[in-house]
Amino acid sequence: MVAIFYPDHDKKPRRPLHLYLDRIQRLAKMMEQTIIYAPPSLAPTLRLMRHDPHWQIIDDYETIWDIPNNSYQKHNFTHVQPTLFRQFNGHSKVKGWYPDATRDHTIRCAAYNAKAFASYDAIMRNPFGSERWFYVDAGIFDQIGPYDEDGEIWGDVIKSSLSTEKFDRSISISGDSGVVIGEYMQSPAYGVKDINHVCWRDPRKAWLCHTFIAHAYVGSSLGMLNYSVRYMATVDAMDANSWYSAREEFVIPWVAIRYPNTVFSIPWLPVPKPLWCQWQYPIKVCYTDIGGSASLPPITDPIATIFCPGYIPRKPNLEGSGLYKRTFLTDIYTVFRMYYYSTPLRWMTKEYRNRFGANRVTDWLLAL
């Protein structure tokens, strides 16, 4: 597993340092072969979380800007990208759709870009001689759940339960040409975002292409290496054409379009109780033994399923089974969530959640 952590040194950081350290502690508890990139100042603390050769802390880079693919991108992320962000248009306050201000954040822009380098660098180092790799965002190990029936948080539930068979199934599709990427969610806001959507031809509306969520990448060693190189090359190409490239959700669709048959995805769908949480990310459990060997996530090519309807992918899609099998209820729930994200209901419940707490709103939505 590959992870990267560089603290946000803003006066008002997005999250306190101790929350991220809690997440890394959960990562350590999994006892998997792990490489984590962190600044030298934090390295001693992280090394104390585990005492075995399979817990590798890479502290070669003091700041996020010392990471090689950020060194030459610094001016881009500190000057060019904020200007492009301010040029976005097509907002709709009524629908609750407008560029998220957190996407215009210099350090976070660098963090997103650093993930591609960390994946590349980890494969080149490969201290474990591994053939399979799994990159996970810190949010996957958050402190808010979901919980199992005994009240244990998900980061503890997953401990030592990654499934080799499920990794192999994903890699059999992505192979050496790419990786399996978290999930995608299509929203009908401003039209279904296929290749004809305005977000692909108007840089000022690029923010509307927000499609991929929950960043967790799985693949073979060569597949991960290829993906990282293609991601970084795509950032350079977008920069050269004045497209916003400071957020993963905006870059990943372009990687899929530039390199057909190289990106495979787990479509967005609900996670069954007792493993649900407010975001319903199936990536949280789809590579674990939860649900048994018969519980397999669906794997699709987004060129065929999102961007170019009617396109026949080189490799077939794989249907989900067990926890991930499509049913009438999951289809209804997915439709509800899609329209929730494209109507004033999303904005109203967001404001309600901010005022009265997330749990009340989540409970209300789940009761529908």
N, C-alpha and C positions, 0 to 999 in steps of 0.2 A: 504494500500500500504506500502511496505517496501523498504527503501533505505539506503545506507551506504556511508559515505563520510569521508575519511581521506586524508588530503593534501599530495602531493608529496613534500618532502623537499629537493629534488635535487637542485644543484646550477642552473641548467637549467631545471625547471619543464616542464612536457609535456604541461600543460596548466596553465595560470595564475590563481591565487586563485579567482579573481573576476568573471571569466567565470563560475566556478563551483557554486559560490554563486548566479549568475544569474539563473543557472539551478534549484537550490533549490528554488529560489523565484518563478519560474514557477510551480514547484511542489506544493508550498504553495498555489498558486492561484487556484489550482484545487479544494480546499476545501473538499478533500476526507479525510477519516480516514487514518492517516499516522503515521508511526513510522520511524524515521531516526536516524541512529547511527552515532555519530560524536564525536571528542575529546572535553574535557571540555573547552578548550580555545576558541572553536567556538560556543559552546552551547548557550551562551547569545545572540549572533548575530542571530542564527537560531530561537530562541524562539521569537524574536521580529518580525519575518516575519508573524506570525499568533497569534491570541489571543483567542484560544478556546481549550477545552479539547481533541479535536480530532487531535491535532498536538503534537505528543509525541517525545521528543528528548531524546535519550538514550546516556548519556555521561559517562558511567561506565569505559570506556577504554581510557587511555591517548594516546596510540599509537596503530598502527595496529598490533604490536607484542604482545600487552596485551590481545588481543582477544583470548579466550581459545584455539581454534584449531590451532592458529598460534604460541602460546607460545612454544609448543613442536615441531613445525615444523620449527622453526627459522633456525636451523643449516641446515636442508634440503634445504630451499629456498635460504640461503645465500652461501652454499658451494656445496651441492650435485647436485642441479638442474642446476646451471651454468656449471658444468662439463658435465652433460648429454647433455646440449644444444650444447656445443662445439663438441660433438661427432656425432651430426647429419650429415648425408651425403645424397647423391642422389640429390644434387642441380642441377639446370639448369638455368643458368643466361640467356641463350638464350630465354627460355620460360618465364622468369620472375618469376620462382618458386624457392624460397629459404627461409629458416627460417627467419622470421621477427625479427630483433634485439630487438624490443620492448618487445618480449616475454621472453627475457633474462634480466629481470629487477626485482631486489629483492623486492622492495616495491609493484610493481604491482602484482607479484606472490602472495604476502601476501593478497593483496586486493581481488584477485579472490577467494582465499580460504576463506576469511572472509565473502563473500556473502552467502556461504552455512551455516555458523554459524548464521549470522544475520537472515536468513529465519527461522532457527530452533528456535533461541532464541525468535524471535517475536511471533511465535505461542505459545511458552510456556508462555510468558508474557500475550499475548492476552488481552490488556486493554479494548478493544471494544467488547469483546465477539463475534468476527467475525467468520463466517464459511467459507468465501471466502478471498483469499489472492492474491496479485499481487506484484511480485518483479520486479522492473524496473532498468535497468542500467542508469547511469547519461546521457549517450549519447542520450537516448531517448528524453531528454529535452535540446538538444543542441541549440546553438545560430544561426545556419545556415539555419534553416527551417525544413521542407517545409513551404510554406506560402499558405494562402487561397486567394481567388480572391480579397479580400480587403487589402492584404498585411500583415495580421496578422500572426505571427509566430505560428507554430503548437502547442507549449506549451500553448498558449492562446486559440487556437481554441478548444482544447480538454476540457477546463475547465468545470468541473461539468457535464461531458457528458459520463461517463462510463456506459455501458449497462449491467444491471443485467441479462437480458435474454441471452446475449452472453456469460457471465461468466458461467451461468448455463449449457449452451450447451457444453462448453468445459469440465466442471466438470462431466457432464453425461458420458463422454468418459473416462477421466482420473480417476475419482472417488477418492477412498481412496488409490489407488495403485500408483499414481504418479501425474504429473503435465503436463500442456501443455507448451512446450518450444518454445520460439521465432519462428525461422524459420530455415530451413536447405537449403543449396545450394549444389548440386552435381556438381563438376567440373570434366571433363574427363582428367585432367592433370595426367599423369602417370597411366591412366586407371581408370575406374569407381571404387570407393572405396567400394566394397562390402566386405563380410567377408573373401574373398580370396585375398584381396589386401595385398601387402607386408607390409603396415604400421601397420598391426595387429600382425605380427610375428617378425619384426625386430625393436627393440627399437631405432635404429639409424635413422629409417625412420618414426618414430611416428609423426613427424611434418606434414606429408602428409595427416593425417586424419582430417585436418581442414575442418569441415563439418557444424557445427552449428554456426549461427551468430545472432546478435541482441538479447542480453540476457534480456528476460522478461519472468517470470515464473508465471503461473496462476494455482490455484488449490484450493481444499477444505483445511480446516485446517489440517486434518490427511494426506491428499495427500502431502501437502507442507512439513509436518514434516517427512514423509517417504522419500521424495525425498532428503531432506537435510541430513538425516542420511545415506542414500545410497550413496550420493555424497561423504561425508566425509569418509565412509568406503572404497569407491573405490580409493580415493586418497591414503589411507594407503596401500591398496593392490598393487597399482601401484608402490608406493615407495619401497615396499618390493621386487619387481621384477625389480627394476632399470629402470622403465619407467618414461618418463618426465610427471610430473603432475602439472606443474606450470602455466597452462593456461586452461581456461574452455573448449575451443573447443576440447582439447585433452582428457579431462576427461569425458565430457558428452556422447560421443559415447560409452565409456566403461561402463558407468552407464546403458545405454540402453541394451548393450549386456549382462551384468551381471544380470540384472533384467528384463527379457522379459515382455512385456505388462505393463511396468511401466512408460515409457516415451512416450508421444504423442506430435506431432509436427505440426506446421503450415508451410507447404512447402513454399519455396521462390517463390515469384511471384511479378510482377510489381504492384505498387500502381497507380491508375489512377490520371490524373490531376483533380483538381489543387493541389492535396496533395502530388505529387511526390517530391522527392529530389534525390540527386545523388546516394544515397545508396538504395533507393527503398525498405525500410523495411515495410512490411505490418503490423508488430506489432505496428507501430505508431498509427494506426487508427482502428485496427480490433476489439477492445473491446469498441469502442465508439459508439455513436448514429449516427455517420456519415454513410450515406448510408441507414439508417433506419433498421428496424428489419429484412428485407429480405436480408440484406447484411451480410453474415456470412462467416468467414474464413474457409478454408478446414482444417481438423484435421486428421492426419494420424499416424500410428505406424511406426517409422523408421526401426524397425526390418524387417517389410515386404516391406517397400518402398525403403530402402537404403541397409541394410546390408545382408539380406537373402531373395533374390527374390524367390517367390513361397511360402514363409511362410504365413500361415493363422493366423492373429492375433485373440486373444480372443474376442476383441471387434471390430466392423466394423469401417472402415474409414468413415469420413463424408465429403461429397463434399462441395465446396464453392458455394456461390450464390451472386447475386448482384455485388458489386465491385470485388468480389473474384471468380466469375464464370470463369472457363477456356474457352477461346475462341481461335480461330486460331491465332489471333494477339498476345495474351499473350504467346502461345506456341512458336511462332517464336521468340519473344523477349527473352524468357527464353533460348532458344537454342543459340541465339546470345550471351547472357551474359555468358553462360556456356563456350563457346569456347573463348570468350574474356578473361576469367580468365585463360585459359590454353595455350595461344599463345603469341608470341612476341608483339601482339597488346596491351596487358595489360601493359607490361613493357614500350613500347614506349609512350603510352598515359599517363602513370604515370609520365614519365620524362617530357613530354610536359606540363602536368598539373602543375608540380613543377616549370617549367620555366615561363609559361604564365598565370597561374591561373586556378582554378578548373572549373569555370563557362564556359569558352570557350570550354573546353574538353567535359563537360557534355552536352552543347548545341549541339555540333557536333555529339555526340553519339545518342542523342535523335532525331536528324534530319535524322539518317540513316533509 
